[in-house]
Amino acid sequence: MKLKKILVWFRNDLRLHDNEMLVEAIAKSDAILPVYFFDPRHFTFTTFDTLKTGVSRTRFLLESIAALRAQFIKLGGNLQIIVGKPEEQISELVAKFEISEVYHHREVGPEETNISAMVEDVLWKQQVNLKHFIGHTLYNKEDLPFPIKDIPDVFVQFKKKTERDAIVKACIETPVSVSFIENEDWGSMPELTELGFETEVEPAATLRFNGGEEAGLAHMVELLAPGSDIYKKISTKNNSEKFSAKLSPWLASGCLSPRRVYWMIKEAEQQFGANQNFNQILLGLLYRDYYRFMFKKHGIKFFHETDFESQIQSPEQADDYHLDQWKQGKTGHPVVDKYMQELESTGYISHTGRLLVATYLVHILKVHWTNGASYFEEKLVDYSAASNWGNWANVAGAGLDLKSKMFDLDKQIKTLEVDFPGVSA
């Protein structure tokens, strides 16, 4: 009898816990082949002359994939590493290992969905099905109180109806045993140099995120430990000093499940009581869901600009001097420069910082917002297409949610003026 073998294509879902795709593949097959593709398109330059993936996120990614591979090795298998485009490499894998079906998590960004479509076309010629999973959100789409096409475009309405009428499901159990396809060559992890970076590219940073599921879960445990900063009240005197959970790098790469974070917060609430900072984390998870569902519903039509596609394909000439000063943290504005230098050094700044530097670029320097979004795509260790481009669009007034207080321009300008009175819109 022919064995059923399933290829599990990992993308931004680099974990074992709460991973429906992985658990179902194990249950529905006799053996699985876990695979990760280092797609060279992720390490090239964009039309904005920025890298698709900068060194901070690349290093975090390498650590996260190495950690996932180590977990599979403990279970008696491994993770197949391929350097190449998925649609060009997957046919050979399917033929070589007699794969019956391919499982993967569907993304919502146009570039990522296009890659899925190309892989699906290739597999169709081999009469192999590509099964889609959606495991990046707090709420499953089928559990929402409305179909995707009817999701409110205004975040406040989305939040109210979802919190009232939807439930967050329990996490899926972590697999304790896995049957792997026999494989003599699992491939080697690429070095930074193979992906186009300098040999020694390690900016001096006061903050460094370690990639991997274990590191993400350890961060959550430390975050919720009695006496940690999460139990302190949010300061209202200085926006830049608000509590930041710094969970986003692990959420963006899928090392942490949003549901796992949610239920750990709920457990802490039962033990220690309600907390403003708990609410902020849960609100952040909802924002992530909102942007992903908006991209799923609208695609690029989310961006309220008629020439958005042409702007991405052929960006309009920006004010190079002001854009470069902003990127280098040399604008002369102390708060903006502090945040931009922090971004360069660590690959991370708080949500408050992102709103401030985006406000300055778009509304003070009058540089088109897509230049900032593209730069963030390169630099952020926690880059997520929907959240990054969605947030930038709302700062610029180019998103669909223009009726809510999702972004308050007057408030951001006043915050900038506190430290730099010469600023004016």
KOLKOL-781741 format. One record per residue (C-alpha): chain; x, y, z. Coordinates in pm, whole numbers, plus 50000, padded with zeros to 5 digits. Layout:
BEGIN
+-------+-------+-------+-------+
! zamar !  east ! north !    up !
+-------+-------+-------+-------+
!     A !     X !     Y !     Z !
...
+-------+-------+-------+-------+
END
This chain:
BEGIN
+-------+-------+-------+-------+
! zamar !  east ! north !    up !
+-------+-------+-------+-------+
!     A ! 50000 ! 50000 ! 50000 !
!     A ! 50134 ! 50341 ! 49899 !
!     A ! 50214 ! 50569 ! 50193 !
!     A ! 50060 ! 50915 ! 50209 !
!     A ! 50331 ! 51176 ! 50239 !
!     A ! 50264 ! 51545 ! 50303 !
!     A ! 50510 ! 51828 ! 50241 !
!     A ! 50469 ! 52097 ! 50508 !
!     A ! 50585 ! 52430 ! 50365 !
!     A ! 50685 ! 52663 ! 50649 !
!     A ! 50674 ! 53040 ! 50598 !
!     A ! 50590 ! 53286 ! 50878 !
!     A ! 50476 ! 53006 ! 51110 !
!     A ! 50802 ! 52891 ! 51269 !
!     A ! 50668 ! 52702 ! 51570 !
!     A ! 50532 ! 52369 ! 51690 !
!     A ! 50273 ! 52501 ! 51938 !
!     A ! 49923 ! 52595 ! 51818 !
!     A ! 50008 ! 52502 ! 51460 !
!     A ! 49696 ! 52357 ! 51296 !
!     A ! 49875 ! 52304 ! 50964 !
!     A ! 50145 ! 52089 ! 51121 !
!     A ! 49911 ! 51891 ! 51347 !
!     A ! 49671 ! 51812 ! 51063 !
!     A ! 49958 ! 51711 ! 50834 !
!     A ! 50082 ! 51469 ! 51100 !
!     A ! 49731 ! 51330 ! 51151 !
!     A ! 49647 ! 51292 ! 50780 !
!     A ! 49975 ! 51139 ! 50662 !
!     A ! 50203 ! 50844 ! 50715 !
!     A ! 50505 ! 51077 ! 50708 !
!     A ! 50578 ! 51447 ! 50658 !
!     A ! 50854 ! 51648 ! 50494 !
!     A ! 50892 ! 51989 ! 50665 !
!     A ! 51048 ! 52241 ! 50425 !
!     A ! 51167 ! 52601 ! 50442 !
!     A ! 51259 ! 52794 ! 50126 !
!     A ! 51504 ! 53082 ! 50146 !
!     A ! 51348 ! 53275 ! 49859 !
!     A ! 51614 ! 53498 ! 49696 !
!     A ! 51343 ! 53759 ! 49620 !
!     A ! 51330 ! 53831 ! 49994 !
!     A ! 51691 ! 53951 ! 49992 !
!     A ! 51694 ! 54177 ! 49685 !
!     A ! 51643 ! 54552 ! 49646 !
!     A ! 51302 ! 54710 ! 49600 !
!     A ! 51202 ! 54985 ! 49357 !
!     A ! 51267 ! 55226 ! 49648 !
!     A ! 51633 ! 55116 ! 49658 !
!     A ! 51577 ! 54951 ! 49997 !
!     A ! 51633 ! 54587 ! 50085 !
!     A ! 51329 ! 54361 ! 50114 !
!     A ! 51482 ! 54212 ! 50429 !
!     A ! 51752 ! 54386 ! 50627 !
!     A ! 52020 ! 54229 ! 50844 !
!     A ! 51828 ! 54248 ! 51174 !
!     A ! 51530 ! 54050 ! 51048 !
!     A ! 51751 ! 53813 ! 50847 !
!     A ! 51951 ! 53723 ! 51156 !
!     A ! 51632 ! 53676 ! 51358 !
!     A ! 51492 ! 53460 ! 51077 !
!     A ! 51804 ! 53243 ! 51061 !
!     A ! 51792 ! 53190 ! 51437 !
!     A ! 51420 ! 53106 ! 51425 !
!     A ! 51460 ! 52851 ! 51145 !
!     A ! 51762 ! 52695 ! 51315 !
!     A ! 51554 ! 52665 ! 51633 !
!     A ! 51268 ! 52498 ! 51445 !
!     A ! 51514 ! 52259 ! 51282 !
!     A ! 51656 ! 52172 ! 51625 !
!     A ! 51306 ! 52091 ! 51753 !
!     A ! 51243 ! 51857 ! 51461 !
!     A ! 51580 ! 51688 ! 51517 !
!     A ! 51477 ! 51619 ! 51880 !
!     A ! 51166 ! 51450 ! 51740 !
!     A ! 51377 ! 51224 ! 51522 !
!     A ! 51359 ! 51416 ! 51196 !
!     A ! 51479 ! 51742 ! 51046 !
!     A ! 51378 ! 52048 ! 50843 !
!     A ! 51456 ! 52051 ! 50471 !
!     A ! 51639 ! 52371 ! 50381 !
!     A ! 51622 ! 52494 ! 50021 !
!     A ! 51777 ! 52814 ! 49887 !
!     A ! 51564 ! 52904 ! 49587 !
!     A ! 51220 ! 53008 ! 49470 !
!     A ! 50944 ! 52774 ! 49594 !
!     A ! 50771 ! 52750 ! 49256 !
!     A ! 51102 ! 52645 ! 49095 !
!     A ! 51207 ! 52393 ! 49360 !
!     A ! 50891 ! 52226 ! 49485 !
!     A ! 50826 ! 52006 ! 49178 !
!     A ! 51152 ! 51819 ! 49228 !
!     A ! 51075 ! 51761 ! 49596 !
!     A ! 50725 ! 51634 ! 49516 !
!     A ! 50858 ! 51391 ! 49256 !
!     A ! 51159 ! 51274 ! 49458 !
!     A ! 50963 ! 51197 ! 49776 !
!     A ! 50634 ! 51096 ! 49611 !
!     A ! 50443 ! 51371 ! 49791 !
!     A ! 50063 ! 51332 ! 49796 !
!     A ! 49974 ! 51683 ! 49918 !
!     A ! 50136 ! 52013 ! 50019 !
!     A ! 50023 ! 52213 ! 50323 !
!     A ! 50104 ! 52581 ! 50379 !
!     A ! 49984 ! 52894 ! 50554 !
!     A ! 49826 ! 53148 ! 50322 !
!     A ! 49966 ! 53502 ! 50344 !
!     A ! 49773 ! 53820 ! 50266 !
!     A ! 50033 ! 54047 ! 50102 !
!     A ! 50008 ! 54064 ! 49720 !
!     A ! 50364 ! 53939 ! 49663 !
!     A ! 50320 ! 53646 ! 49902 !
!     A ! 49980 ! 53545 ! 49760 !
!     A ! 50127 ! 53558 ! 49410 !
!     A ! 50399 ! 53312 ! 49512 !
!     A ! 50131 ! 53080 ! 49653 !
!     A ! 49942 ! 53101 ! 49324 !
!     A ! 50254 ! 53013 ! 49123 !
!     A ! 50326 ! 52714 ! 49348 !
!     A ! 49963 ! 52603 ! 49316 !
!     A ! 49990 ! 52616 ! 48936 !
!     A ! 50308 ! 52408 ! 48940 !
!     A ! 50155 ! 52148 ! 49172 !
!     A ! 49835 ! 52131 ! 48966 !
!     A ! 50042 ! 52002 ! 48672 !
!     A ! 50162 ! 51722 ! 48899 !
!     A ! 49806 ! 51658 ! 49021 !
!     A ! 49905 ! 51750 ! 49376 !
!     A ! 49682 ! 51967 ! 49593 !
!     A ! 49807 ! 52276 ! 49779 !
!     A ! 49603 ! 52303 ! 50097 !
!     A ! 49576 ! 52648 ! 50256 !
!     A ! 49570 ! 52725 ! 50628 !
!     A ! 49529 ! 53057 ! 50807 !
!     A ! 49714 ! 53048 ! 51138 !
!     A ! 49838 ! 53401 ! 51190 !
!     A ! 49533 ! 53559 ! 51356 !
!     A ! 49380 ! 53561 ! 51701 !
!     A ! 49035 ! 53489 ! 51557 !
!     A ! 48978 ! 53226 ! 51291 !
!     A ! 48794 ! 53375 ! 50994 !
!     A ! 48514 ! 53118 ! 51032 !
!     A ! 48462 ! 53231 ! 51393 !
!     A ! 48411 ! 53597 ! 51305 !
!     A ! 48055 ! 53736 ! 51334 !
!     A ! 48065 ! 53829 ! 50963 !
!     A ! 48205 ! 53689 ! 50637 !
!     A ! 48531 ! 53841 ! 50509 !
!     A ! 48345 ! 54052 ! 50250 !
!     A ! 48136 ! 54216 ! 50525 !
!     A ! 48410 ! 54289 ! 50777 !
!     A ! 48376 ! 54655 ! 50890 !
!     A ! 48641 ! 54881 ! 50738 !
!     A ! 48642 ! 55095 ! 51054 !
!     A ! 48856 ! 54937 ! 51325 !
!     A ! 48634 ! 55048 ! 51614 !
!     A ! 48336 ! 54868 ! 51461 !
!     A ! 48547 ! 54559 ! 51386 !
!     A ! 48671 ! 54553 ! 51747 !
!     A ! 48327 ! 54602 ! 51904 !
!     A ! 48150 ! 54331 ! 51704 !
!     A ! 48437 ! 54084 ! 51721 !
!     A ! 48489 ! 54111 ! 52097 !
!     A ! 48114 ! 54086 ! 52156 !
!     A ! 48022 ! 53802 ! 51920 !
!     A ! 48336 ! 53596 ! 51848 !
!     A ! 48538 ! 53364 ! 52067 !
!     A ! 48909 ! 53290 ! 52081 !
!     A ! 48960 ! 52918 ! 52042 !
!     A ! 49185 ! 52713 ! 52265 !
!     A ! 49538 ! 52648 ! 52140 !
!     A ! 49610 ! 52332 ! 51945 !
!     A ! 49833 ! 52089 ! 52131 !
!     A ! 50202 ! 52071 ! 52047 !
!     A ! 50289 ! 51744 ! 51869 !
!     A ! 50499 ! 51508 ! 52076 !
!     A ! 50575 ! 51255 ! 51801 !
!     A ! 50621 ! 51295 ! 51427 !
!     A ! 50686 ! 51047 ! 51146 !
!     A ! 50933 ! 51200 ! 50901 !
!     A ! 51008 ! 51105 ! 50543 !
!     A ! 51348 ! 50940 ! 50513 !
!     A ! 51592 ! 51188 ! 50364 !
!     A ! 51970 ! 51169 ! 50321 !
!     A ! 52030 ! 51539 ! 50255 !
!     A ! 51831 ! 51795 ! 50456 !
!     A ! 52031 ! 52089 ! 50321 !
!     A ! 52248 ! 52347 ! 50497 !
!     A ! 52149 ! 52671 ! 50663 !
!     A ! 52280 ! 52965 ! 50457 !
!     A ! 52520 ! 53214 ! 50609 !
!     A ! 52451 ! 53588 ! 50607 !
!     A ! 52711 ! 53627 ! 50334 !
!     A ! 52525 ! 53380 ! 50110 !
!     A ! 52217 ! 53600 ! 50143 !
!     A ! 52408 ! 53911 ! 50033 !
!     A ! 52527 ! 54066 ! 50361 !
!     A ! 52872 ! 54161 ! 50482 !
!     A ! 53059 ! 53902 ! 50688 !
!     A ! 53056 ! 54105 ! 51009 !
!     A ! 52734 ! 54305 ! 51014 !
!     A ! 52644 ! 54342 ! 51378 !
!     A ! 52542 ! 54695 ! 51480 !
!     A ! 52605 ! 54780 ! 51843 !
!     A ! 52262 ! 54751 ! 52000 !
!     A ! 52121 ! 54791 ! 52348 !
!     A ! 51829 ! 54567 ! 52248 !
!     A ! 51861 ! 54233 ! 52070 !
!     A ! 51586 ! 53983 ! 51995 !
!     A ! 51676 ! 53614 ! 51985 !
!     A ! 51484 ! 53420 ! 51725 !
!     A ! 51292 ! 53098 ! 51779 !
!     A ! 50984 ! 52955 ! 51949 !
!     A ! 51162 ! 52880 ! 52276 !
!     A ! 51295 ! 53237 ! 52297 !
!     A ! 50948 ! 53379 ! 52228 !
!     A ! 50781 ! 53166 ! 52495 !
!     A ! 51058 ! 53252 ! 52742 !
!     A ! 50998 ! 53621 ! 52672 !
!     A ! 50627 ! 53575 ! 52749 !
!     A ! 50706 ! 53399 ! 53079 !
!     A ! 50948 ! 53675 ! 53178 !
!     A ! 50700 ! 53941 ! 53069 !
!     A ! 50426 ! 53801 ! 53293 !
!     A ! 50647 ! 53727 ! 53594 !
!     A ! 50534 ! 53907 ! 53914 !
!     A ! 50722 ! 54233 ! 53956 !
!     A ! 50794 ! 54282 ! 53585 !
!     A ! 50719 ! 54608 ! 53402 !
!     A ! 50386 ! 54479 ! 53273 !
!     A ! 50229 ! 54532 ! 53616 !
!     A ! 50327 ! 54898 ! 53634 !
!     A ! 50075 ! 55165 ! 53542 !
!     A ! 50109 ! 55330 ! 53200 !
!     A ! 50270 ! 55672 ! 53226 !
!     A ! 50059 ! 55949 ! 53074 !
!     A ! 50325 ! 56217 ! 53117 !
!     A ! 50548 ! 56099 ! 52837 !
!     A ! 50416 ! 55897 ! 52542 !
!     A ! 50759 ! 55757 ! 52468 !
!     A ! 50775 ! 55594 ! 52811 !
!     A ! 50462 ! 55381 ! 52770 !
!     A ! 50495 ! 55010 ! 52834 !
!     A ! 50599 ! 54802 ! 52533 !
!     A ! 50568 ! 54422 ! 52545 !
!     A ! 50809 ! 54377 ! 52251 !
!     A ! 50632 ! 54060 ! 52136 !
!     A ! 50598 ! 54157 ! 51771 !
!     A ! 50919 ! 53996 ! 51633 !
!     A ! 50804 ! 53649 ! 51746 !
!     A ! 50445 ! 53714 ! 51635 !
!     A ! 50553 ! 53836 ! 51290 !
!     A ! 50766 ! 53527 ! 51225 !
!     A ! 50510 ! 53291 ! 51375 !
!     A ! 50741 ! 53181 ! 51657 !
!     A ! 50456 ! 53282 ! 51888 !
!     A ! 50090 ! 53212 ! 51826 !
!     A ! 49853 ! 53507 ! 51891 !
!     A ! 49621 ! 53264 ! 52069 !
!     A ! 49901 ! 53145 ! 52296 !
!     A ! 49973 ! 53507 ! 52390 !
!     A ! 49601 ! 53572 ! 52448 !
!     A ! 49551 ! 53276 ! 52680 !
!     A ! 49870 ! 53346 ! 52874 !
!     A ! 49743 ! 53701 ! 52931 !
!     A ! 49402 ! 53571 ! 53038 !
!     A ! 49567 ! 53332 ! 53283 !
!     A ! 49769 ! 53619 ! 53429 !
!     A ! 49450 ! 53827 ! 53461 !
!     A ! 49287 ! 53551 ! 53663 !
!     A ! 49588 ! 53534 ! 53890 !
!     A ! 49676 ! 53901 ! 53928 !
!     A ! 49365 ! 54092 ! 53814 !
!     A ! 49298 ! 54329 ! 53523 !
!     A ! 49580 ! 54549 ! 53400 !
!     A ! 49609 ! 54839 ! 53153 !
!     A ! 49913 ! 54682 ! 52995 !
!     A ! 49735 ! 54349 ! 52945 !
!     A ! 49465 ! 54542 ! 52757 !
!     A ! 49729 ! 54710 ! 52539 !
!     A ! 49871 ! 54374 ! 52433 !
!     A ! 49526 ! 54236 ! 52351 !
!     A ! 49446 ! 54554 ! 52157 !
!     A ! 49766 ! 54505 ! 51959 !
!     A ! 49659 ! 54151 ! 51869 !
!     A ! 49326 ! 54286 ! 51745 !
!     A ! 49501 ! 54547 ! 51529 !
!     A ! 49710 ! 54268 ! 51373 !
!     A ! 49392 ! 54076 ! 51293 !
!     A ! 49222 ! 54385 ! 51153 !
!     A ! 49498 ! 54464 ! 50905 !
!     A ! 49531 ! 54103 ! 50792 !
!     A ! 49155 ! 54075 ! 50735 !
!     A ! 49152 ! 54411 ! 50555 !
!     A ! 49420 ! 54285 ! 50315 !
!     A ! 49226 ! 53963 ! 50272 !
!     A ! 48906 ! 54160 ! 50197 !
!     A ! 49042 ! 54441 ! 49980 !
!     A ! 49391 ! 54353 ! 49861 !
!     A ! 49568 ! 54667 ! 49737 !
!     A ! 49231 ! 54844 ! 49719 !
!     A ! 49278 ! 54895 ! 50093 !
!     A ! 49503 ! 55184 ! 49993 !
!     A ! 49283 ! 55482 ! 49917 !
!     A ! 49505 ! 55603 ! 49631 !
!     A ! 49420 ! 55557 ! 49264 !
!     A ! 49786 ! 55537 ! 49159 !
!     A ! 49908 ! 55309 ! 49439 !
!     A ! 50026 ! 55027 ! 49209 !
!     A ! 50222 ! 55261 ! 48985 !
!     A ! 50367 ! 55434 ! 49290 !
!     A ! 50507 ! 55100 ! 49409 !
!     A ! 50630 ! 54990 ! 49067 !
!     A ! 50779 ! 55330 ! 48977 !
!     A ! 50806 ! 55547 ! 49290 !
!     A ! 50784 ! 55921 ! 49240 !
!     A ! 51108 ! 56108 ! 49296 !
!     A ! 51136 ! 56181 ! 49668 !
!     A ! 51323 ! 56466 ! 49833 !
!     A ! 51644 ! 56267 ! 49868 !
!     A ! 51805 ! 56507 ! 50115 !
!     A ! 51518 ! 56511 ! 50364 !
!     A ! 51452 ! 56137 ! 50321 !
!     A ! 51819 ! 56054 ! 50382 !
!     A ! 51836 ! 56284 ! 50687 !
!     A ! 51528 ! 56109 ! 50825 !
!     A ! 51673 ! 55762 ! 50761 !
!     A ! 52004 ! 55854 ! 50926 !
!     A ! 51841 ! 56018 ! 51228 !
!     A ! 51988 ! 56358 ! 51141 !
!     A ! 51673 ! 56570 ! 51100 !
!     A ! 51757 ! 56796 ! 51394 !
!     A ! 51446 ! 56686 ! 51581 !
!     A ! 51573 ! 56512 ! 51898 !
!     A ! 51285 ! 56266 ! 51940 !
!     A ! 51264 ! 56168 ! 51572 !
!     A ! 51640 ! 56127 ! 51550 !
!     A ! 51651 ! 55918 ! 51867 !
!     A ! 51391 ! 55677 ! 51731 !
!     A ! 51549 ! 55653 ! 51385 !
!     A ! 51892 ! 55581 ! 51531 !
!     A ! 51733 ! 55319 ! 51755 !
!     A ! 51568 ! 55161 ! 51450 !
!     A ! 51903 ! 55143 ! 51269 !
!     A ! 52074 ! 54991 ! 51572 !
!     A ! 51815 ! 54741 ! 51693 !
!     A ! 51560 ! 54688 ! 51414 !
!     A ! 51286 ! 54790 ! 51654 !
!     A ! 51106 ! 55098 ! 51788 !
!     A ! 50783 ! 55121 ! 51984 !
!     A ! 50445 ! 55179 ! 51821 !
!     A ! 50447 ! 55534 ! 51959 !
!     A ! 50786 ! 55593 ! 51800 !
!     A ! 50667 ! 55459 ! 51466 !
!     A ! 50371 ! 55696 ! 51462 !
!     A ! 50593 ! 55993 ! 51548 !
!     A ! 50863 ! 55931 ! 51287 !
!     A ! 50599 ! 55853 ! 51023 !
!     A ! 50413 ! 56175 ! 51106 !
!     A ! 50735 ! 56371 ! 51072 !
!     A ! 50826 ! 56218 ! 50735 !
!     A ! 50481 ! 56248 ! 50578 !
!     A ! 50333 ! 56564 ! 50729 !
!     A ! 50642 ! 56772 ! 50814 !
!     A ! 50894 ! 56674 ! 50547 !
!     A ! 50618 ! 56609 ! 50289 !
!     A ! 50778 ! 56286 ! 50163 !
!     A ! 50537 ! 56027 ! 50018 !
!     A ! 50452 ! 55765 ! 50279 !
!     A ! 50548 ! 55467 ! 50064 !
!     A ! 50915 ! 55565 ! 50100 !
!     A ! 50884 ! 55530 ! 50477 !
!     A ! 50690 ! 55204 ! 50457 !
!     A ! 50953 ! 55055 ! 50228 !
!     A ! 51236 ! 55164 ! 50459 !
!     A ! 51058 ! 55007 ! 50756 !
!     A ! 51018 ! 54687 ! 50552 !
!     A ! 51395 ! 54666 ! 50535 !
!     A ! 51479 ! 54767 ! 50889 !
!     A ! 51210 ! 54621 ! 51114 !
!     A ! 51289 ! 54290 ! 51282 !
!     A ! 50912 ! 54249 ! 51330 !
!     A ! 50805 ! 54346 ! 50977 !
!     A ! 50461 ! 54221 ! 50878 !
!     A ! 50327 ! 54335 ! 50541 !
!     A ! 49968 ! 54403 ! 50649 !
!     A ! 50050 ! 54586 ! 50974 !
!     A ! 50341 ! 54787 ! 50834 !
!     A ! 50177 ! 54909 ! 50514 !
!     A ! 49838 ! 54944 ! 50682 !
!     A ! 49974 ! 55163 ! 50962 !
!     A ! 50170 ! 55384 ! 50721 !
!     A ! 49863 ! 55427 ! 50501 !
!     A ! 49656 ! 55540 ! 50797 !
!     A ! 49922 ! 55791 ! 50903 !
!     A ! 49914 ! 55934 ! 50551 !
!     A ! 49534 ! 55929 ! 50526 !
!     A ! 49552 ! 55670 ! 50251 !
!     A ! 49387 ! 55381 ! 50438 !
!     A ! 49020 ! 55289 ! 50442 !
!     A ! 48966 ! 55358 ! 50813 !
!     A ! 48950 ! 55737 ! 50790 !
!     A ! 48655 ! 55779 ! 51027 !
!     A ! 48807 ! 55651 ! 51351 !
!     A ! 49076 ! 55774 ! 51589 !
!     A ! 49313 ! 55502 ! 51469 !
!     A ! 49558 ! 55780 ! 51391 !
!     A ! 49523 ! 56128 ! 51538 !
!     A ! 49740 ! 56367 ! 51335 !
!     A ! 49681 ! 56667 ! 51564 !
!     A ! 49788 ! 56463 ! 51867 !
!     A ! 50105 ! 56344 ! 51694 !
!     A ! 50197 ! 56697 ! 51581 !
!     A ! 50146 ! 56830 ! 51936 !
!     A ! 50367 ! 56551 ! 52071 !
!     A ! 50641 ! 56651 ! 51828 !
!     A ! 50600 ! 57018 ! 51920 !
!     A ! 50658 ! 56948 ! 52290 !
!     A ! 51021 ! 56867 ! 52218 !
!     A ! 51067 ! 57084 ! 51913 !
!     A ! 50848 ! 57401 ! 51911 !
!     A ! 50946 ! 57493 ! 51555 !
!     A ! 50750 ! 57200 ! 51409 !
!     A ! 50431 ! 57285 ! 51223 !
!     A ! 50209 ! 57090 ! 50986 !
+-------+-------+-------+-------+
END
